Amino acid sequence: MTESDERPDVTKLESGTSTGDATRALLEHAALDLLAEKGVLAGLNLREVAERAGVNRALVYHHFGSRDELLRSALKRDMASRMSEIAEGLSLPFNSRLRQMLRTMVRHQRALQLAFLLLLDGKEPVKLGPLKDEWLRTFVQDIEQGVVDPATDTEALVVLMSALSYGYVLIRESIAEEIGIDPVNLDWRVDALLEQLLQKGVES
């Protein structure tokens, strides 16, 4: 029997918008917490999500309708938080800005893994570069300041940054285990190398 087969009746659900928004947030955070604990491939039990959020399981279906919609909504909320963190660093110098983006992506590792699962699922587009225009504007300033070569294809640079940061976050735990070090130690080493490479690029 699937969870949809045993779906409970939805009765006496909250009617206030603010209460509903709070419940949605609780359920989304609970879903991401469980994914972080059990892994994104372990499946998501909606009963456990409701219990973790401290709400009736009927509210999961009331607010989201399905497991997929809950995951998509949780991802959007997490992405908004991630984009806010990255946006706050857009005023940093070029080198620091790129390193700060990678650190932010690492902090949101589970959500990024979920984003790729949804991307592979293909049912709905997943936006991987929502701050593209903001980054392009900062590159214009970098060029004016002589930090970035005027001949640089800045749009391709945004794509390359996204690919490198998403790719690193997706493999960091597996590759750290493979080479026998702690993932956090690997983060420090990658950050130090990135700083070195970026500095050499500026000097050249």
C-alpha positions as CSV (number, residue, x, y, z in Angstrom):
1,M,0.0,0.0,0.0
2,T,1.4,3.4,-0.9
3,E,1.1,6.5,1.2
4,S,-1.4,8.0,-1.2
5,D,-3.6,4.8,-0.8
6,E,-3.9,5.4,2.9
7,R,-4.2,9.2,2.7
8,P,-6.2,10.4,5.7
9,D,-9.2,12.7,5.4
10,V,-8.4,16.3,5.6
11,T,-10.5,17.9,8.2
12,K,-10.3,21.0,10.5
13,L,-7.2,22.3,8.8
14,E,-5.9,25.8,9.7
15,S,-7.5,28.6,7.7
16,G,-5.3,31.5,8.5
17,T,-2.7,32.4,5.9
18,S,0.1,33.1,8.4
19,T,-0.6,29.8,10.2
20,G,-0.6,28.0,6.8
21,D,2.7,29.6,5.8
22,A,4.2,28.6,9.2
23,T,3.0,25.0,8.7
24,R,4.4,24.9,5.2
25,A,7.8,26.1,6.5
26,L,7.8,23.5,9.3
27,L,7.1,20.7,6.8
28,E,9.7,21.9,4.3
29,H,12.4,22.2,7.0
30,A,11.4,18.8,8.4
31,A,11.7,17.3,4.9
32,L,15.2,18.7,4.4
33,D,16.3,17.6,7.9
34,L,15.2,14.0,7.2
35,L,17.0,14.1,3.8
36,A,20.1,15.3,5.5
37,E,20.0,12.5,8.1
38,K,19.0,9.6,5.7
39,G,20.3,10.7,2.4
40,V,18.4,11.9,-0.7
41,L,18.1,8.5,-2.2
42,A,16.6,6.8,0.9
43,G,13.1,8.1,0.1
44,L,11.0,10.5,2.1
45,N,8.3,9.1,4.4
46,L,5.6,11.7,4.7
47,R,4.5,10.3,8.1
48,E,8.0,11.0,9.4
49,V,8.0,14.5,7.9
50,A,4.7,15.3,9.7
51,E,5.9,13.9,13.0
52,R,9.2,15.8,12.7
53,A,7.2,19.0,12.0
54,G,4.8,18.3,14.8
55,V,1.7,18.5,12.7
56,N,-1.1,16.2,11.4
57,R,-0.1,14.2,8.4
58,A,-3.2,15.4,6.6
59,L,-1.6,18.8,6.5
60,V,1.1,17.5,4.2
61,Y,-1.4,16.7,1.5
62,H,-3.4,19.8,2.2
63,H,-0.4,22.1,1.6
64,F,1.5,20.2,-1.0
65,G,-0.6,17.4,-2.4
66,S,2.3,15.0,-2.9
67,R,5.8,14.1,-1.9
68,D,7.3,15.6,-5.1
69,E,5.6,18.9,-4.5
70,L,6.8,19.0,-0.9
71,L,10.4,18.4,-2.1
72,R,10.1,21.1,-4.8
73,S,8.7,23.6,-2.3
74,A,11.4,22.8,0.2
75,L,14.0,23.2,-2.4
76,K,12.7,26.6,-3.5
77,R,12.7,27.8,0.1
78,D,16.2,26.6,0.6
79,M,17.4,28.1,-2.7
80,A,15.9,31.5,-1.6
81,S,18.1,31.3,1.5
82,R,21.1,30.3,-0.4
83,M,20.7,33.0,-3.0
84,S,20.3,35.5,-0.2
85,E,23.6,34.5,1.3
86,I,25.4,34.7,-2.1
87,A,23.7,38.0,-2.9
88,E,25.1,39.5,0.3
89,G,28.6,38.7,-0.9
90,L,28.2,40.3,-4.4
91,S,29.9,43.5,-3.1
92,L,33.1,41.5,-2.2
93,P,36.2,41.6,-4.4
94,F,36.3,39.2,-7.3
95,N,38.4,36.5,-5.5
96,S,36.5,36.6,-2.2
97,R,33.2,36.6,-4.1
98,L,33.8,33.4,-5.9
99,R,35.2,31.7,-2.7
100,Q,32.2,32.8,-0.7
101,M,29.8,31.3,-3.3
102,L,31.5,27.9,-3.0
103,R,31.3,28.0,0.8
104,T,27.6,28.8,0.6
105,M,27.0,25.9,-1.8
106,V,28.8,23.5,0.6
107,R,26.6,24.6,3.5
108,H,23.5,23.8,1.4
109,Q,24.9,20.4,0.1
110,R,21.7,18.3,0.7
111,A,19.5,20.8,-1.1
112,L,21.8,20.9,-4.0
113,Q,21.8,17.1,-4.2
114,L,18.0,17.3,-4.2
115,A,18.1,19.9,-6.9
116,F,20.0,17.6,-9.2
117,L,17.6,14.7,-8.5
118,L,14.7,16.9,-9.5
119,L,16.7,18.1,-12.5
120,L,17.2,14.5,-13.6
121,D,13.6,13.8,-12.9
122,G,12.8,16.3,-15.6
123,K,9.2,17.0,-14.5
124,E,9.8,20.7,-13.9
125,P,12.7,23.0,-14.8
126,V,15.2,23.6,-11.9
127,K,16.9,27.0,-12.1
128,L,20.6,26.5,-11.4
129,G,21.7,30.1,-12.0
130,P,19.1,32.4,-10.6
131,L,21.6,35.2,-9.9
132,K,23.1,35.2,-13.4
133,D,22.2,38.8,-14.1
134,E,23.6,40.0,-10.8
135,W,26.9,38.2,-11.4
136,L,27.2,39.6,-14.9
137,R,26.8,43.1,-13.4
138,T,29.6,42.5,-10.9
139,F,31.8,41.2,-13.7
140,V,31.3,44.5,-15.6
141,Q,32.6,46.3,-12.5
142,D,35.5,43.8,-12.3
143,I,36.5,44.6,-15.9
144,E,36.3,48.3,-15.2
145,Q,38.6,47.9,-12.2
146,G,41.1,45.8,-14.3
147,V,40.5,42.6,-12.3
148,V,38.9,40.7,-15.1
149,D,40.2,40.7,-18.7
150,P,37.8,42.7,-21.0
151,A,37.9,39.8,-23.5
152,T,36.5,37.4,-21.0
153,D,33.2,35.7,-21.9
154,T,31.5,36.6,-18.7
155,E,28.3,34.6,-19.4
156,A,30.5,31.5,-19.9
157,L,32.3,32.4,-16.7
158,V,29.0,32.3,-14.8
159,V,28.3,28.9,-16.3
160,L,31.8,27.6,-15.4
161,M,31.5,28.9,-11.8
162,S,28.1,27.2,-11.4
163,A,29.4,23.9,-12.9
164,L,32.5,23.9,-10.7
165,S,30.6,24.8,-7.4
166,Y,27.7,22.4,-8.0
167,G,30.1,19.6,-9.1
168,Y,32.4,20.0,-6.1
169,V,29.4,19.9,-3.7
170,L,28.0,16.8,-5.3
171,I,31.3,14.8,-5.1
172,R,33.0,16.3,-2.0
173,E,32.0,13.6,0.5
174,S,32.6,10.7,-1.8
175,I,36.0,12.0,-3.0
176,A,37.0,12.9,0.6
177,E,36.3,9.3,1.6
178,E,38.1,7.9,-1.4
179,I,41.4,9.8,-0.6
180,G,41.0,9.3,3.1
181,I,40.5,12.7,4.6
182,D,37.7,14.6,6.4
183,P,35.3,16.5,4.0
184,V,35.8,19.7,6.0
185,N,39.6,19.3,5.6
186,L,39.1,18.9,1.9
187,D,37.0,22.1,1.9
188,W,39.9,24.0,3.4
189,R,42.3,22.7,0.9
190,V,40.1,23.4,-2.1
191,D,39.4,26.9,-0.8
192,A,43.2,27.5,-0.3
193,L,43.9,26.3,-3.9
194,L,41.0,28.4,-5.3
195,E,42.5,31.4,-3.6
196,Q,45.9,30.6,-5.0
197,L,44.6,30.1,-8.6
198,L,42.5,33.2,-8.5
199,Q,45.3,35.3,-7.2
200,K,47.7,34.1,-9.9
201,G,45.0,34.9,-12.4
202,V,44.7,38.5,-11.2
203,E,48.5,38.9,-11.1
204,S,48.9,37.7,-14.7
